[in-house]
Each structure stands twice: as structure tokens, then as C-alpha cells.
Amino acid sequence: MEIFQEIKEFEQEADKIIVNSEKEKNNIINKAKKDAAKFLMNKEEELEKSKEQKIKDYQKKAEEIKKQKISEGEKNLKSLKQKSGKNISKAVDFVLGKLEQEI
């Protein structure tokens, strides 16, 4: 009878070990899932911040290019105004010269 009691105790102990192992396995799996989700969330946040920074950088660069183009346009306009001012007197002289030839 004693052997049967020992076998029963071993079986009970084995059952406890199995139950504890299952609990530990489930805890490890749950922790791994939580860690993976947290890791993904952190990576998504990093990507979003990186994307926002790149957008800001491109906006800043676009603004710099816009200012440069406006400045170049203003210089060209000023130059054209100066050239047209010089050419007006030549044009007047030319027209007057033609009128004098006609008369």
C-alpha cells in the first residue's frame, strides 16, 4: 500500500509541476506579446517623429528656395527696369530722327 501512496504523491507532484509549467509558459508568452507590442509602438513613434522632422526640413528648404527665387526675380526686374530706362532715350531719339527724315 505504501508504494501506491508514493506513486500517487509522485503523480500529484508531477501534476503540480505541469500546472506550474503551463502557468509560467503562459506568463512568458504574455510578457513577450506585451514587449513586442511596446517595441512596435516605440518604433512607430520613432518613425512618425522622423517623418515629421523630414517634412519640416523639406518645408524649410522649400522656403529657402522660394526666398532665393524671389530675390533673383527682384534683381532681374531691377536690371530690366534700368535697361528699359536707358533704351527709352534711344528709342525717343530714333523716333525723332525718323520723324525729322519724314519732314
C-alpha positions, 0 to 999 in steps of 0.5 A, a space after each residue: 500500500 505504501 508504494 501506491 501512496 508514493 506513486 500517487 504523491 509522485 503523480 500529484 507532484 508531477 501534476 503540480 509541476 505541469 500546472 506550474 509549467 503551463 502557468 509560467 509558459 503562459 506568463 512568458 508568452 504574455 510578457 513577450 506579446 506585451 514587449 513586442 507590442 511596446 517595441 512596435 509602438 516605440 518604433 512607430 513613434 520613432 518613425 512618425 517623429 522622423 517623418 515629421 522632422 523630414 517634412 519640416 526640413 523639406 518645408 524649410 528648404 522649400 522656403 529657402 528656395 522660394 526666398 532665393 527665387 524671389 530675390 533673383 526675380 527682384 534683381 532681374 526686374 531691377 536690371 530690366 527696369 534700368 535697361 528699359 530706362 536707358 533704351 527709352 532715350 534711344 528709342 525717343 531719339 530714333 523716333 525723332 530722327 525718323 520723324 525729322 527724315 519724314 519732314 
